[in-house]
């Protein structure tokens, strides 16, 4: 392993990720993946829990499922942006209709990923998000 890789992991530990996904297995898979990448992950199963965590923790960026029971990911993101502060967000959904994608983009999504997720695409999307929003804090 080279020094550069260690620096990325060290710097990523400064970033916190709010992960809102109601599917327990997918949420755990993503949590393990992002933990292994060095991020501080706050996994939640609903939009309401996402708001609670955002109120208590400093969140760098979020990955949110759109369709969750109760409060949707879009509604939770709107609330967090309005009441707590804006943060970059990657939305994901099994409903990849143009209407759903447009809703996500209209509320300020960084990007939209359709399910089933391709982990290479998720990784690339997070890397692009980090380069765009956190390049001054991280070296790549």
Helices and strands as residue ranges (DSSP letters): H 3-12, E 16-20, H 24-36, E 40-44, H 47-56, E 61-65, H 73-83, E 88-93, H 98-106, E 111-114, H 119-134
